[in-house]
């Protein structure tokens, strides 16, 4: 699927990216110790990113942000800081809808099987 342009007053709502998706294959000539170190680094970072995405702290902070935005919508609806926080909320929603955990898990399994 391609990104779709959506109507909306906020610039962060104009483009909807359905999910993260990029596939490529690279053939490495003469693999050596440097490649093993690189793969180990990728596996480590995949694990750290997965932990961050599954973090209860991230979920709690997202819930607090949504509650603050909801409770102050009428009074602060057009103030720049409120709009910036709405943009952060939208980015967090997109992050959750992109299913990055699944993509990272696929990458982790690809590298760990080598």
Buried (B, 14 or more C-beta within 10 A) or exposed (E): EEEEEEEEEEEBEEEEEEEEEEEEEEEEEEEEEEEEEEBEEBBEEBEEBBEEBEEEEBEEEBEEBBEBBEEBEEEBEEEEEBBEBBBEBEEBEBBBEBBBEEBBEEBBEEBEEE
